[in-house]
Amino acid sequence: MYCKNCGKEVNENAVICPNCGVPTDNYTKSAAAPEQKNTLALVGFILSFFVTIAGLVISIIAYKNAKKPEYNGDGKNFALAGIIISAVSLGLSLILGIIYSVIWINFIYMLPMY
């Protein structure tokens, strides 16, 4: 690689030209903003076990955030796991609620009427 300022050859990994001190293209790459952590993904994952609906909502938000460039995919797997766990939990709760309701209604109709 050659320096844009002085034209001398510099190392491919050099951040600053050793001859003239002008930053190379590697300088702008190394000075890029650090990636942000997607903490909502972990929160959504944990909540999906205890507060299913809140875990689902937060995991969906975290999954959308993981697609943004500043997060660079951080937390995508936790968010996806939170979505799946919450959805399965809500589905099972719905099925068990229907079964419980049917059993309770049948029990009430089997009671003797006075």
Beta strands, then each sheet from edge to edge (+ up, - down):
end
